[in-house]
Amino acid sequence: MRPPRATPSTAAESAAIDARYGLEPVLEPGEPVAGLAEFVSIACPYCGERYSTAVDLTGGSFRYVEDCQVCCQPIEITGEMDDTGALERWSAQRLD
């Protein structure tokens, strides 16, 4: 019988493990990741299905293309940051 697997009890322990093994931090919907990313809920402008995606906040205001997780059509996602670095508004548009 295997002993139970130990899990990190604090964010600091998780960060130390990630740094030790060269891992990227895990981003979970609903959990804030201060200044790095924020999850937004997108309704695909092609198929209408709704899904959550993480937007990168490290570079300020942004514009990039992401494929819909349901129908694979390209969606242009744009976002504007306020003076504090928080996501102020965003939009998802068709590319055609």
Secondary structure by P-SEA (a helix, b strand, c coil): ccccccccccaaaaaaaaaaacccccccccccccccbbbbbbccccccccbbbbbbcccccccccccccccccbbbbbbccccccccccccccccc
